[in-house]
Amino acid sequence: MSSRDLPPLTSNYWGRFWRSQHTKPPSFPKNISLAGKVAIVTGSNTGLGFESSRQFLELGLSRLIMGVRSKERGEEAATKLKTSFPNAIVEVWIVDMGSYDSIQKFASKVEKDLERLDIVVLNAGVSKLEFGLNGTTRHEETVQINYLSTFLLAILLLPSLKGKSPSGSPGRLTVISSALANIAALPDHKSTSILTALDDREKFGTATYGNSKLLGHLFFWKLMDLGYVKAEDVVINLIEPGFLKGTEFNRDVKGVLAMGLKLFQALVARRVTDAVTTVVDATIVKGIESHGCYLADWEVRPFPPLLYTQEGRDTIDKLWGETMVEFGFADARGVLERMK
């Protein structure tokens, strides 16, 4: 059963959160092998991205493309992986998720330089504590990177995943999401665009991160509705890896807040090694039944409740239109049409 066929969750969010954080990873089949396969992992120099890369290589991945913003930090992480997995090809490719130009160049390099592509994990993301606008697009930075840039890169990589994966073995595209999308509430956008509302300094706050992830769910629903991507070509899903410890994701948190966060992490957070098994599950273990689904705790879960309402459907259509206009410079609509 797909995510949209499941009834929306109505139980208390924090109760679900507690149970989720204490759910143990399942046992995977022993015969999983990524021998001969090629994967791209963005944000792979640290945290969830680095550990995903390591576990893919442990499963025999032949070639890893580490999509990172900093060449220096990327090479440092790559050296660690090369030392542990000397028989694999590990490369650092630059992609700045704050730059549409960098994203387009990265996608073009993938199309030009890779003969094969099996797996893409879009993991790079931010959670800003202070309001800031992207210097080029003038969109709020969290929304820019977590939503706009991530889904532009997803669209631009779809043709490579379709054309460069072996016949009978569809490419796999997994986008890291968050359970906070389930309780997110977008600011009022009746008299303006959704993106404009989110670019307002007065609307910025602790809910912005969850909103950026909710946008991904809204866009993803419409992408599946329009049928641009078939499961036999590319299996796409969103996943929730859980609340983690041992990463640099919350490195901007300082002082008393940082102390409180560390205590909370000690009580409930998942280890990165456990959280990454959600990535392995979504990209390797799950089959075409996970296409178009949202996965959490290694299971198919429903989308955020908003998406099942008329307000949600209207918001989906509005956001899709705004996003396609935003991506017009990259001919995103044309890319998707050619996927059919």
C-alpha positions as a Markdown table, in Angstrom:
| # | Residue | x | y | z |
|---|---|---|---|---|
| 1 | Met | 0.0 | 0.0 | 0.0 |
| 2 | Ser | 1.4 | 3.4 | -0.9 |
| 3 | Ser | 1.7 | 6.4 | 1.4 |
| 4 | Arg | -1.2 | 8.3 | -0.1 |
| 5 | Asp | -3.5 | 5.2 | 0.4 |
| 6 | Leu | -2.9 | 5.2 | 4.1 |
| 7 | Pro | -5.1 | 7.3 | 6.4 |
| 8 | Pro | -3.3 | 10.3 | 7.8 |
| 9 | Leu | -1.9 | 9.9 | 11.3 |
| 10 | Thr | -4.0 | 11.4 | 14.1 |
| 11 | Ser | -2.2 | 10.2 | 17.2 |
| 12 | Asn | -0.2 | 12.6 | 19.4 |
| 13 | Tyr | 3.0 | 13.6 | 17.5 |
| 14 | Trp | 5.3 | 13.5 | 20.5 |
| 15 | Gly | 4.0 | 10.1 | 21.5 |
| 16 | Arg | 4.8 | 8.8 | 18.0 |
| 17 | Phe | 8.2 | 10.5 | 18.1 |
| 18 | Trp | 9.1 | 8.7 | 21.4 |
| 19 | Arg | 8.1 | 5.4 | 20.0 |
| 20 | Ser | 9.8 | 6.0 | 16.7 |
| 21 | Gln | 13.1 | 7.0 | 18.4 |
| 22 | His | 13.1 | 3.7 | 20.3 |
| 23 | Thr | 12.3 | 1.5 | 17.3 |
| 24 | Lys | 15.2 | -0.8 | 16.5 |
| 25 | Pro | 16.5 | -1.3 | 12.9 |
| 26 | Pro | 15.3 | -4.6 | 11.3 |
| 27 | Ser | 17.6 | -7.3 | 10.1 |
| 28 | Phe | 18.3 | -7.0 | 6.4 |
| 29 | Pro | 18.9 | -9.9 | 3.9 |
| 30 | Lys | 22.5 | -11.2 | 4.1 |
| 31 | Asn | 23.0 | -11.3 | 0.3 |
| 32 | Ile | 22.7 | -7.6 | -0.3 |
| 33 | Ser | 25.5 | -6.5 | -2.7 |
| 34 | Leu | 26.2 | -3.2 | -4.4 |
| 35 | Ala | 29.1 | -4.6 | -6.5 |
| 36 | Gly | 29.4 | -2.9 | -9.8 |
| 37 | Lys | 27.0 | -0.1 | -8.8 |
| 38 | Val | 27.5 | 3.7 | -8.7 |
| 39 | Ala | 26.0 | 6.0 | -6.1 |
| 40 | Ile | 25.9 | 9.8 | -5.5 |
| 41 | Val | 25.5 | 11.0 | -1.9 |
| 42 | Thr | 25.2 | 14.8 | -1.3 |
| 43 | Gly | 26.4 | 16.3 | 2.0 |
| 44 | Ser | 28.6 | 13.2 | 2.3 |
| 45 | Asn | 31.6 | 14.7 | 4.2 |
| 46 | Thr | 30.0 | 14.4 | 7.6 |
| 47 | Gly | 27.1 | 12.9 | 9.6 |
| 48 | Leu | 24.3 | 11.0 | 7.8 |
| 49 | Gly | 25.8 | 11.5 | 4.4 |
| 50 | Phe | 29.3 | 10.2 | 5.4 |
| 51 | Glu | 27.9 | 7.2 | 7.2 |
| 52 | Ser | 25.5 | 6.4 | 4.3 |
| 53 | Ser | 28.6 | 6.5 | 2.0 |
| 54 | Arg | 30.5 | 4.2 | 4.4 |
| 55 | Gln | 27.7 | 1.6 | 4.6 |
| 56 | Phe | 27.2 | 1.6 | 0.8 |
| 57 | Leu | 30.9 | 0.9 | 0.4 |
| 58 | Glu | 30.7 | -1.8 | 3.1 |
| 59 | Leu | 28.0 | -3.4 | 0.9 |
| 60 | Gly | 30.5 | -3.5 | -2.0 |
| 61 | Leu | 29.6 | -0.3 | -3.9 |
| 62 | Ser | 32.1 | 0.1 | -6.7 |
| 63 | Arg | 32.1 | 3.8 | -7.2 |
| 64 | Leu | 31.0 | 6.7 | -4.9 |
| 65 | Ile | 30.5 | 10.3 | -5.9 |
| 66 | Met | 30.6 | 12.5 | -2.8 |
| 67 | Gly | 28.7 | 15.7 | -3.6 |
| 68 | Val | 30.0 | 18.4 | -1.3 |
| 69 | Arg | 30.4 | 22.1 | -1.1 |
| 70 | Ser | 33.9 | 22.2 | 0.3 |
| 71 | Lys | 36.6 | 20.4 | -1.7 |
| 72 | Glu | 39.0 | 20.4 | 1.3 |
| 73 | Arg | 36.5 | 18.8 | 3.7 |
| 74 | Gly | 35.3 | 16.5 | 1.0 |
| 75 | Glu | 38.8 | 15.2 | 0.3 |
| 76 | Glu | 39.4 | 14.8 | 4.0 |
| 77 | Ala | 36.3 | 12.6 | 4.3 |
| 78 | Ala | 37.1 | 10.7 | 1.1 |
| 79 | Thr | 40.6 | 9.9 | 2.3 |
| 80 | Lys | 39.0 | 8.1 | 5.3 |
| 81 | Leu | 36.8 | 6.1 | 3.1 |
| 82 | Lys | 39.5 | 5.2 | 0.6 |
| 83 | Thr | 41.7 | 3.9 | 3.5 |
| 84 | Ser | 38.9 | 1.6 | 4.6 |
| 85 | Phe | 37.8 | 0.6 | 1.1 |
| 86 | Pro | 40.9 | 0.7 | -1.1 |
| 87 | Asn | 39.2 | -1.3 | -3.9 |
| 88 | Ala | 36.4 | 1.2 | -4.4 |
| 89 | Ile | 36.5 | 4.4 | -6.5 |
| 90 | Val | 35.7 | 7.4 | -4.3 |
| 91 | Glu | 35.5 | 10.8 | -5.9 |
| 92 | Val | 34.8 | 14.3 | -4.6 |
| 93 | Trp | 32.6 | 16.4 | -6.8 |
| 94 | Ile | 31.6 | 20.0 | -5.9 |
| 95 | Val | 28.0 | 21.0 | -5.6 |
| 96 | Asp | 27.0 | 24.1 | -3.7 |
| 97 | Met | 23.3 | 23.7 | -2.8 |
| 98 | Gly | 23.0 | 27.4 | -2.3 |
| 99 | Ser | 23.8 | 28.0 | -6.0 |
| 100 | Tyr | 21.6 | 27.1 | -9.0 |
| 101 | Asp | 24.6 | 27.4 | -11.2 |
| 102 | Ser | 26.6 | 24.9 | -9.2 |
| 103 | Ile | 23.6 | 22.5 | -9.2 |
| 104 | Gln | 23.3 | 22.7 | -13.0 |
| 105 | Lys | 27.0 | 22.2 | -13.5 |
| 106 | Phe | 26.9 | 19.1 | -11.2 |
| 107 | Ala | 24.0 | 17.6 | -13.0 |
| 108 | Ser | 25.7 | 18.2 | -16.4 |
| 109 | Lys | 28.9 | 16.6 | -15.1 |
| 110 | Val | 26.9 | 13.5 | -14.0 |
| 111 | Glu | 25.3 | 13.3 | -17.5 |
| 112 | Lys | 28.7 | 13.7 | -19.2 |
| 113 | Asp | 31.2 | 11.8 | -17.0 |
| 114 | Leu | 29.2 | 8.9 | -15.6 |
| 115 | Glu | 28.5 | 5.8 | -17.7 |
| 116 | Arg | 26.4 | 4.3 | -14.9 |
| 117 | Leu | 24.3 | 5.6 | -12.1 |
| 118 | Asp | 22.2 | 3.4 | -9.7 |
| 119 | Ile | 21.6 | 5.4 | -6.5 |
| 120 | Val | 21.3 | 9.0 | -5.5 |
| 121 | Val | 20.8 | 10.1 | -1.9 |
| 122 | Leu | 20.0 | 13.9 | -1.5 |
| 123 | Asn | 21.0 | 14.4 | 2.0 |
| 124 | Ala | 22.5 | 18.0 | 2.1 |
| 125 | Gly | 20.4 | 20.3 | 4.3 |
| 126 | Val | 20.5 | 23.1 | 6.8 |
| 127 | Ser | 18.6 | 24.3 | 9.9 |
| 128 | Lys | 19.3 | 28.0 | 10.2 |
| 129 | Leu | 18.9 | 29.7 | 13.6 |
| 130 | Glu | 19.0 | 33.1 | 12.1 |
| 131 | Phe | 17.1 | 34.6 | 9.2 |
| 132 | Gly | 19.1 | 35.1 | 6.0 |
| 133 | Leu | 18.4 | 35.4 | 2.3 |
| 134 | Asn | 20.3 | 33.5 | -0.4 |
| 135 | Gly | 22.6 | 36.0 | -2.1 |
| 136 | Thr | 21.5 | 35.1 | -5.6 |
| 137 | Thr | 17.9 | 33.9 | -5.4 |
| 138 | Arg | 16.8 | 36.1 | -2.4 |
| 139 | His | 14.9 | 33.2 | -0.9 |
| 140 | Glu | 15.2 | 32.3 | 2.8 |
| 141 | Glu | 18.2 | 30.0 | 3.1 |
| 142 | Thr | 16.6 | 27.0 | 4.8 |
| 143 | Val | 13.8 | 26.9 | 2.2 |
| 144 | Gln | 16.3 | 27.5 | -0.6 |
| 145 | Ile | 18.6 | 24.6 | 0.3 |
| 146 | Asn | 16.2 | 22.1 | 1.8 |
| 147 | Tyr | 13.4 | 22.5 | -0.7 |
| 148 | Leu | 14.2 | 24.5 | -3.9 |
| 149 | Ser | 17.8 | 23.4 | -4.5 |
| 150 | Thr | 17.2 | 19.8 | -3.4 |
| 151 | Phe | 14.2 | 19.3 | -5.7 |
| 152 | Leu | 15.9 | 21.1 | -8.6 |
| 153 | Leu | 18.8 | 18.7 | -8.3 |
| 154 | Ala | 16.4 | 15.8 | -8.0 |
| 155 | Ile | 14.7 | 16.8 | -11.3 |
| 156 | Leu | 18.0 | 17.3 | -13.1 |
| 157 | Leu | 19.4 | 14.0 | -12.1 |
| 158 | Leu | 16.3 | 12.0 | -13.1 |
| 159 | Pro | 17.3 | 11.5 | -16.8 |
| 160 | Ser | 20.7 | 10.2 | -15.7 |
| 161 | Leu | 19.1 | 7.8 | -13.2 |
| 162 | Lys | 16.8 | 6.5 | -15.9 |
| 163 | Gly | 19.3 | 6.3 | -18.7 |
| 164 | Lys | 22.4 | 5.1 | -16.8 |
| 165 | Ser | 20.9 | 2.4 | -14.7 |
| 166 | Pro | 20.9 | -1.2 | -16.1 |
| 167 | Ser | 17.8 | -2.5 | -17.9 |
| 168 | Gly | 15.5 | -4.2 | -15.4 |
| 169 | Ser | 17.1 | -2.4 | -12.5 |
| 170 | Pro | 15.6 | 1.1 | -12.0 |
| 171 | Gly | 17.6 | 3.9 | -10.6 |
| 172 | Arg | 16.9 | 4.9 | -7.0 |
| 173 | Leu | 16.4 | 8.4 | -5.8 |
| 174 | Thr | 16.0 | 9.0 | -2.0 |
| 175 | Val | 15.4 | 12.5 | -0.5 |
| 176 | Ile | 16.0 | 12.9 | 3.2 |
| 177 | Ser | 13.0 | 14.5 | 4.9 |
| 178 | Ser | 11.8 | 15.0 | 8.4 |
| 179 | Ala | 8.9 | 14.0 | 10.6 |
| 180 | Leu | 8.6 | 17.6 | 11.5 |
| 181 | Ala | 6.8 | 18.0 | 8.2 |
| 182 | Asn | 3.8 | 16.3 | 9.9 |
| 183 | Ile | 3.3 | 19.2 | 12.3 |
| 184 | Ala | 4.4 | 22.0 | 10.1 |
| 185 | Ala | 2.0 | 24.9 | 9.3 |
| 186 | Leu | 2.9 | 27.2 | 6.5 |
| 187 | Pro | 2.5 | 31.0 | 7.0 |
| 188 | Asp | -0.6 | 32.6 | 5.6 |
| 189 | His | -0.2 | 32.9 | 1.8 |
| 190 | Lys | -3.7 | 33.9 | 0.6 |
| 191 | Ser | -2.6 | 37.3 | -0.7 |
| 192 | Thr | 0.9 | 36.3 | -1.8 |
| 193 | Ser | 2.9 | 33.4 | -3.1 |
| 194 | Ile | 3.9 | 30.6 | -0.7 |
| 195 | Leu | 7.6 | 31.3 | -1.4 |
| 196 | Thr | 7.2 | 35.0 | -0.8 |
| 197 | Ala | 5.5 | 34.3 | 2.5 |
| 198 | Leu | 8.4 | 32.1 | 3.6 |
| 199 | Asp | 10.9 | 34.8 | 2.5 |
| 200 | Asp | 9.4 | 37.2 | 5.1 |
| 201 | Arg | 11.7 | 37.9 | 8.1 |
| 202 | Glu | 8.7 | 38.2 | 10.3 |
| 203 | Lys | 7.6 | 34.6 | 9.4 |
| 204 | Phe | 11.0 | 33.0 | 10.2 |
| 205 | Gly | 11.4 | 30.9 | 13.3 |
| 206 | Thr | 11.7 | 27.4 | 14.8 |
| 207 | Ala | 9.0 | 26.2 | 12.4 |
| 208 | Thr | 10.9 | 27.1 | 9.3 |
| 209 | Tyr | 12.9 | 23.9 | 9.1 |
| 210 | Gly | 9.7 | 21.8 | 9.3 |
| 211 | Asn | 8.1 | 24.0 | 6.7 |
| 212 | Ser | 11.0 | 23.5 | 4.3 |
| 213 | Lys | 10.5 | 19.7 | 4.6 |
| 214 | Leu | 6.7 | 20.0 | 4.2 |
| 215 | Leu | 7.2 | 21.8 | 0.9 |
| 216 | Gly | 9.1 | 18.7 | -0.3 |
| 217 | His | 6.1 | 16.5 | 0.6 |
| 218 | Leu | 3.7 | 18.9 | -1.2 |
| 219 | Phe | 5.9 | 19.0 | -4.4 |
| 220 | Phe | 6.5 | 15.2 | -4.3 |
| 221 | Trp | 2.8 | 14.5 | -4.2 |
| 222 | Lys | 2.2 | 16.5 | -7.3 |
| 223 | Leu | 5.2 | 15.0 | -9.1 |
| 224 | Met | 3.8 | 11.6 | -8.5 |
| 225 | Asp | 0.3 | 12.7 | -9.5 |
| 226 | Leu | 1.4 | 13.9 | -12.9 |
| 227 | Gly | 3.1 | 10.6 | -13.7 |
| 228 | Tyr | 6.3 | 12.0 | -15.0 |
| 229 | Val | 8.4 | 9.3 | -13.3 |
| 230 | Lys | 7.6 | 5.6 | -13.7 |
| 231 | Ala | 8.7 | 3.0 | -11.1 |
| 232 | Glu | 10.4 | 0.9 | -13.8 |
| 233 | Asp | 12.6 | 3.9 | -14.7 |
| 234 | Val | 13.4 | 5.5 | -11.3 |
| 235 | Val | 12.1 | 4.6 | -7.8 |
| 236 | Ile | 11.7 | 7.8 | -5.8 |
| 237 | Asn | 10.9 | 8.1 | -2.1 |
| 238 | Leu | 11.2 | 10.4 | 0.8 |
| 239 | Ile | 12.6 | 9.1 | 4.1 |
| 240 | Glu | 12.7 | 10.2 | 7.8 |
| 241 | Pro | 16.0 | 8.9 | 9.3 |
| 242 | Gly | 15.0 | 10.0 | 12.9 |
| 243 | Phe | 16.4 | 12.5 | 15.4 |
| 244 | Leu | 20.1 | 11.9 | 15.5 |
| 245 | Lys | 23.2 | 12.3 | 17.6 |
| 246 | Gly | 26.8 | 12.3 | 16.5 |
| 247 | Thr | 26.4 | 14.6 | 13.6 |
| 248 | Glu | 27.2 | 18.3 | 12.8 |
| 249 | Phe | 23.7 | 19.2 | 11.8 |
| 250 | Asn | 23.0 | 21.3 | 14.9 |
| 251 | Arg | 26.6 | 22.8 | 15.1 |
| 252 | Asp | 25.2 | 26.4 | 15.1 |
| 253 | Val | 23.4 | 25.8 | 18.4 |
| 254 | Lys | 25.4 | 27.4 | 21.2 |
| 255 | Gly | 25.4 | 28.0 | 25.0 |
| 256 | Val | 22.5 | 26.8 | 27.1 |
| 257 | Leu | 20.5 | 25.6 | 24.1 |
| 258 | Ala | 23.4 | 23.4 | 23.1 |
| 259 | Met | 23.6 | 21.9 | 26.5 |
| 260 | Gly | 19.9 | 21.2 | 26.5 |
| 261 | Leu | 20.1 | 19.7 | 23.0 |
| 262 | Lys | 22.9 | 17.3 | 24.1 |
| 263 | Leu | 20.9 | 16.1 | 27.0 |
| 264 | Phe | 17.8 | 15.5 | 24.8 |
| 265 | Gln | 20.0 | 13.7 | 22.3 |
| 266 | Ala | 21.4 | 11.5 | 25.1 |
| 267 | Leu | 17.9 | 10.5 | 26.1 |
| 268 | Val | 16.2 | 9.8 | 22.7 |
| 269 | Ala | 18.5 | 10.3 | 19.7 |
| 270 | Arg | 19.4 | 7.5 | 17.3 |
| 271 | Arg | 23.0 | 6.7 | 16.6 |
| 272 | Val | 24.0 | 7.7 | 13.1 |
| 273 | Thr | 24.9 | 4.0 | 12.3 |
| 274 | Asp | 21.3 | 3.0 | 13.0 |
| 275 | Ala | 19.7 | 6.0 | 11.3 |
| 276 | Val | 21.6 | 5.2 | 8.0 |
| 277 | Thr | 19.9 | 1.8 | 7.8 |
| 278 | Thr | 16.8 | 3.8 | 6.9 |
| 279 | Val | 18.8 | 5.0 | 3.8 |
| 280 | Val | 20.0 | 1.5 | 3.0 |
| 281 | Asp | 16.4 | 0.2 | 3.4 |
| 282 | Ala | 14.9 | 2.9 | 1.0 |
| 283 | Thr | 17.6 | 2.6 | -1.7 |
| 284 | Ile | 18.4 | -1.1 | -1.7 |
| 285 | Val | 16.0 | -3.3 | 0.3 |
| 286 | Lys | 12.7 | -1.8 | -0.6 |
| 287 | Gly | 11.5 | -2.5 | -4.1 |
| 288 | Ile | 9.3 | -0.6 | -6.5 |
| 289 | Glu | 6.5 | -0.7 | -4.0 |
| 290 | Ser | 8.2 | 2.2 | -2.3 |
| 291 | His | 8.0 | 4.4 | -5.4 |
| 292 | Gly | 6.2 | 7.7 | -4.5 |
| 293 | Cys | 6.2 | 6.8 | -0.8 |
| 294 | Tyr | 7.3 | 8.4 | 2.5 |
| 295 | Leu | 9.2 | 6.0 | 4.7 |
| 296 | Ala | 9.8 | 6.2 | 8.4 |
| 297 | Asp | 11.0 | 3.5 | 10.9 |
| 298 | Trp | 11.7 | 1.3 | 7.9 |
| 299 | Glu | 8.0 | 1.2 | 6.9 |
| 300 | Val | 5.7 | 3.0 | 4.4 |
| 301 | Arg | 3.9 | 5.8 | 6.3 |
| 302 | Pro | 1.2 | 8.3 | 5.3 |
| 303 | Phe | 2.1 | 11.9 | 4.2 |
| 304 | Pro | 1.5 | 14.8 | 6.5 |
| 305 | Pro | -2.2 | 15.3 | 7.4 |
| 306 | Leu | -2.4 | 18.6 | 5.4 |
| 307 | Leu | -2.0 | 16.8 | 2.1 |
| 308 | Tyr | -5.2 | 14.8 | 2.5 |
| 309 | Thr | -7.4 | 18.0 | 2.8 |
| 310 | Gln | -8.8 | 20.3 | 0.2 |
| 311 | Glu | -6.6 | 23.1 | 1.6 |
| 312 | Gly | -3.7 | 20.8 | 1.1 |
| 313 | Arg | -4.6 | 20.0 | -2.5 |
| 314 | Asp | -5.0 | 23.7 | -3.2 |
| 315 | Thr | -1.6 | 24.4 | -1.6 |
| 316 | Ile | 0.0 | 21.5 | -3.6 |
| 317 | Asp | -1.2 | 23.0 | -6.9 |
| 318 | Lys | -0.1 | 26.5 | -5.9 |
| 319 | Leu | 3.3 | 25.5 | -4.8 |
| 320 | Trp | 3.8 | 23.3 | -8.0 |
| 321 | Gly | 3.0 | 26.3 | -10.2 |
| 322 | Glu | 5.4 | 28.6 | -8.2 |
| 323 | Thr | 8.2 | 26.1 | -8.3 |
| 324 | Met | 7.9 | 25.4 | -12.0 |
| 325 | Val | 8.2 | 29.1 | -12.6 |
| 326 | Glu | 11.2 | 29.3 | -10.3 |
| 327 | Phe | 12.9 | 26.5 | -12.2 |
| 328 | Gly | 12.0 | 27.9 | -15.6 |
| 329 | Phe | 15.6 | 28.8 | -16.2 |
| 330 | Ala | 16.6 | 25.1 | -16.0 |
| 331 | Asp | 13.7 | 23.9 | -18.2 |
| 332 | Ala | 12.6 | 21.7 | -15.3 |
| 333 | Arg | 9.2 | 21.1 | -16.9 |
| 334 | Gly | 10.8 | 20.0 | -20.1 |
| 335 | Val | 13.1 | 17.7 | -18.3 |
| 336 | Leu | 10.1 | 16.0 | -16.6 |
| 337 | Glu | 8.1 | 15.9 | -19.8 |
| 338 | Arg | 11.0 | 14.0 | -21.5 |
| 339 | Met | 10.9 | 11.5 | -18.6 |
| 340 | Lys | 7.5 | 10.1 | -19.8 |
